[in-house]
Amino acid sequence: MINIYKENLDNHLKEVMNNDLTNIYNKDNKRASWDDNIWIYVYEDGTKQNIYFLNPLLIKNPIRTKNYTKNEVLDNNKKKVAMAFTLHIISTFKNKESIRHILISGRYFHILIDELHLLNQDILNKIYSSKDDMRKLKDGSEFFYWCQDNGFIRKSLIKPKIKDVNARYADEREERKKSKLPDERALSALGGIFNQLIPRKTDDITPIYEGLRYHYVIGMSALAISSPNRVSAEQLTLRTQDLSKYTDVQLKDNQKIEKTVYWMEWQGSKNYKDNRNHILKSMKDPIERTLNFFNKICESTRVLCRFYENPTSPLHKLLGNFNSELISKFNLNIPVNIFQLGYILGFYKNQEQMIRLDSKPKEKTYKHISELKNSDKLRYRRDNLNTLIGCVSSKYNVMFDILGKNSTVEEFQKRWIQHIYIINPLFPYDRISSNKIKLSESLFCFNGAQLDLGCNQYPFQKSFYSIAKLSSLSTLFSRSLKKWTSNIKRGKNKTIFEHFGLGSDLYITPHQFRHWLNTKASESGIPIDIISMWSGRKNSNQTYEYIHIPDEDRISQIAFINTNEDINKKEIKLISFEEYKKATNNDSASITATGICTQNLITSPCIYLNDFISHCTLCVYSCHVKGDSNALDILKKDYQIQKIRLYKVSKNPQIRNFKNLQEWFKIHFYNTKMLKKLIEIMTDKELKDGSLIRFIKNSNEFKISNSTTKKVNSLTVNIINIDKALNLIISNLKNNDKQEDSKELSLLLAKFKLNK
């Protein structure tokens, strides 16, 4: 019997395999085929991504240059499916990191299934029930829906929801939180290295044409410690600038007090607008030193970028702020060629450097580098080319394809500028993530020789005439702070800590700077909305994921009230509210019918929805106050209504066939159970009046902040098997069940004035 799903898959593969593999190459840099085990996809901006068709259960960290055995490679059918899925994803998505994660999850999903066309709901549920598999399938939805849309698997299959790992494995949650914060020894070490590398005075900054790798890393680190930002996207697209300041005069006790705020012009990311970004006052001196250093050191490469933009510009228009004694040899009002400019910029250590030209046999013609004319014919030999551009290519055919054969200076210049535009189609701009910068205005603008980048990404990358791409700078920064697994195995590239003899156990990741600053800001009592704005986030929700303070420590920041026994219980919410605002500096909090809302409803309108009368109940931003009798009365009436609604639905015969009704019942059953528990807590006589109660959905628990002891207690709610309860209800229903209007429900609705 023909399986329609297998037939659909076979037909799709036949169709896709007839298409050209545009911009895809194999590891030998030849046009890719369907027999390759590794594809290299070249993006529009010239960057590359390795795509491996290997068994992810056997190969955790693939290496492009390695030859893999037959067992390590995906079998032929799975490989072709993975390749077809790859073509779909690279044509659909633009974000490189998203593409990488989706493809990895897709291959992992596929390897867990013996045959796609035989996939059923039981197999699918089993895959998603595994703790380890669940994490790796986080981005597996695209593969599942691609298979469904193309008819490779049944349309009736329902992909199980991936529950938040934090909620399921609470014992690991604290460890993950800790791993997001850096070892503070690493931060101290970076401070010591900074003082060794970055001069204190501008006059002490001398031109450096190589060996700037760790200067760059430490400068980026200083900025990352000064402001919680998305390091690669935002710092690499900073423009040249000085540290700005604003001084405000305030009166305190009849005395004038000056307060100075420091800031930089900052390009936002992820749809956050460009802004004047606040720089920590304690980092004023390091940031001034950093900006002074890179404003000056990188100017030679900015001049080079301006030359590539318009090589016919007169010299004075190219130089900008660059100054050198060598300029006096040239007329500022006329253009120079690429080698004359390189001489002015100091690329040639030997100022008397002579270059051998191409001439007749037995003749040796030499010329000083500064005297090369457009018509002079260059001689391409390894030593000569290395002198001219600072590096050579190991393959002559590649060299000749780019530079031609013994070109004139004019031809070389034209070909080289073409090469610059080919490797970076966006030139004179460059892009990283959603951010873009004109390279001639960029703070971090380097040539290949300054950072010793090597030639892995493209030919002649190491030349002092090449321009370092932002993607290369991002990778260099990450790998210099923490050794990547592939580099450990190959023994390559020391981290900045190893280079300065501080050991291999120290490391930090670029994103840990952001977590650390957000946490320290929260510990200092800065409101969550201010931290969010400082971090360049439109919504405050995600900021909570960046703050890693144990609840026991967090409570010490909030000075809850010590209520007197004779306080009117109807006023207790207002008193708690005022104390909450005072203790947390959160002026955006507001009073609700059932408690306190801690969300800034002006900048972040409420989008929380539940199906209760009391809409704020169980929201993560909602705090309830023990002793608030009005709120308790509303919650109790609400609970009675929800019980009746659940009862009515449980007696409705339609629940047997309608998935949406079943889903509503499960969600509402859970929420009503939590509402009941909240009421129990608020009526607990042993709990001190004025205590704040907050619901944490991910872990099914309530956090109760004791107003007297200042401690936080956690109360976890045990949930029965809702699916089992639903199945029992369905099995007991009879086809002739009839619904009756509930008088009790009508009476309750009347109390809330909700009846018609």
Buried (B, 14 or more C-beta within 10 A) or exposed (E): EEEEBBEBBBEBBEEBBEEEBEBBBBBEEEEBEBEBBBBBBEBEBBBBBEBBBBBBEEBEEBBEEEEBEEEBBBEEBBBBBBBBBBBBBBEEBEEBEBBBBBBBBBBBBBBBBEEBBEBEEEBBEEBBEEEEBBEBBBBBBBBBEBBBEBBBBBEEBEBBEBEEBBBBBBEEBEEEBEEBBBEEBBBEBBBEBBEEBBBEEEEEBEEBBBEBBBBBBBBBBBBBBBBBBBBBBBBBBBEBEEBEEEEEEEEEEEEEEEEEEBBBEBBBBEEBEEBEBBBBEEBBEBBBBBBBBBBBBBBBBBBBBBBBBEBEBBBEEBBBEBEEEBBEEBEEEEBBBBBBBBBBBBBBEEEEBEBBBBEEEEEEEEBEBBEBEEEBBBBBEEEBBEBBBBBBBEEEEBBBEBBBEBBBBBBBBBBBBEBBEEBBEBBBBBBBBBBEBBBBBBBBBBBBBBBEBEBEBBBBBBBBBBBBBBBBBBBBBBBBBBBBEEBEEEEEBBBBBBBBEBEEEBBBBBBBBBBBBBBBBBBEEBBBBBBBBBBBBBEBBEBBEBBBBEBEEBBEBBBBBEBEEEBEBEEBBBBBBEBBBEBBBBEBBBBBBBBBBBBBEEEBEBEBEBEBBBBBBBBBBBBBBBBBEEBBEBBBBBBBBBBBBBEBBBBBBEBBEEEEBBEBBBEBBBBBBBBBBBBEBBEBEEBBBBBBBBBBBBBBBBBBBBBEEBEBBEBEBEEEEBEEBBEEBBEEBEEEEEEEEBEEBEEBBEEEEEEE
